[in-house]
Amino acid sequence: MHDLMLLSIIWVSVFFAAILAQVTRLTPVLWFLFFGTFLVNVGLLPKELPEFIKDLSELGIIIIMFALGFEENMHKFIKSIKRSWGIAFFGALIPFCIAYLLSWMYWHDPNISLLCGLAMTATAVSLTMVSLKSEGLNTTPAATGIMTSAVLDDIASLALVAILVPIAAGESNFSVTGIGFIMGKAILFFMIVVIIGKWLFPTSTGWVKKVPLIGQINLRGLLSMAQGEYVILSLLLIAVSVGLLAHEFGFHPAIGAYMAGLVIRSEYFDFHQEHKKDYYKNAREIIDNVAFTWIGPVFFVTMGTHLVFDMDLLINVIPEAVLLFACLFTGQILSAGLSAKYTGHFSWPDSWMIGFGMLGRAELAFVVMNIAFIQYQIFTLEVFYTLMITAFLLNISVPITIKFWKLKFHDTNTKSNVEP
């Protein structure tokens, strides 16, 4: 089947997902995941999607995360990092321990247990942020807490992947140098993003202005080219470029795109005022349309295609998967929610929203599962199916729990968060 035909099928499913979302009052993300699973299991989508669809899916999540960062306030994000260390630490430690212990109970293999724990550790922040966006909660303190916690979580998880996967595969031993190298790369990446933000001010000031050539570059000048006709192209280029930079440092490109969105401010669009046109508002609307209507949904539909059913094996692993899901569901909400309250000093409504928002498992989980199952053959097919079903159930739980808690959230969250 031609790649464009596959894309057409995915886009048709996006239409149906949008209709069902309106009828059921559930977030479209849930239906995107459902249609991805449905289409691959009835044979309308192949089990192995072509590179074109995979690349478009990757672009989709990059634009989604850029759009979310574009709406966020940089100062609020930095301030939230100070409150989020406990959420990141305990919200990762407890799921790791739960997955490790249950995997040991199921299969009695330390390497399998180690990688199962690792796969179930990192939060799929993209799924959560889009779910919050669909409910109009993406700029709340809870959303910022989830995002900052997930960034810290991602750094720690990447370090653990680099360290634990070779150990489980028998290729290396524990290395303090390896940990230091990973953490050094993380720090360097965020320093580069800060420097980029300085260069992208409307007009360079201070020492930056004295730097040859670089001191004359600013984002405002780029956006105002040709009467503002290249605003969207400029923004997408920045999103992809910083995403690629993040990839070179070992992060998912979506993290880089989010950081790129953070450093762009509304004052950069204050040009060509004679046109009486709000370039910032127009850019936000177009980026949101691309992210949440026609390219971004491809990511979630393709995410759903990871769950291909083999009925005999499925029946055999359902008890293990359901128990693992139930324990992770409870442990993740309690660990992240209580940490948000007692280490981050968030309000109770925000704390439980953070707990619900940390449930998703996607990018890093699938990376670990692919390495352990395909590359090193550490996972058996039974282990792989168990984790896939568990991840799918956790992902479905995100939009459902956020939708459920939204009513309670609005009713009880009438007071501002307590500052640390």
ZIHU-V221744 format. One line per field, one symbol per residue. phi: phi as a letter, one per 30 degrees, with the letter a starting at -180 (. if undefined). psi: psi as a letter, one per 20 degrees, with the letter a starting at -180 (. if undefined). Layout:
phi: ???
psi: ???
//
This chain:
phi: .dedddddddddddddddddddddicdeeededddddddddcjdbddcdddedddddddddddeddddddddcdddddddedccdddddddcddedddddddddddbhbddddddddddccdddddddddddddcicdcdedddddddddddddddddddddcddddddicacebddddddddddddddddddddedddcdebdbidddddeiddccadeddddehhidcddddddddddddddddddcjcdeddddddddddccdddcdbhdddhbddddddedddddddccbceeeddddddddccdcedddddceedddddddddeddddddddddddccchdddedddddeddcddbbededddddddccdchddddddededddddddddddddddddddeddeddcdccddddd
psi: pqhhhghggghghhghggghhggikqqhgghggghggghhhijhqqhoqrhggghhgghghghghggghhiqpghhgghhhhiihhggghihgghggghgghhghgikohgggghggghjgqqnhggghhghghjkjijrhgggggghghgggggghgghghghghghikirrpohhgghgghgggggghgggggghghjqgpqrbhhhippghiipqhghghiqlkjikggggghggggghghgghhjjrphhgggghghhipqhiijmrliiilpnhgggggggghgggighgghhghghhhihnppogghghhiggggggggggggghgggggghghgihikrrgghghhgghijhqpefhghgghgghgggikgprhggggghggghghghhhghghgggigghghhhliqqqpq.
//
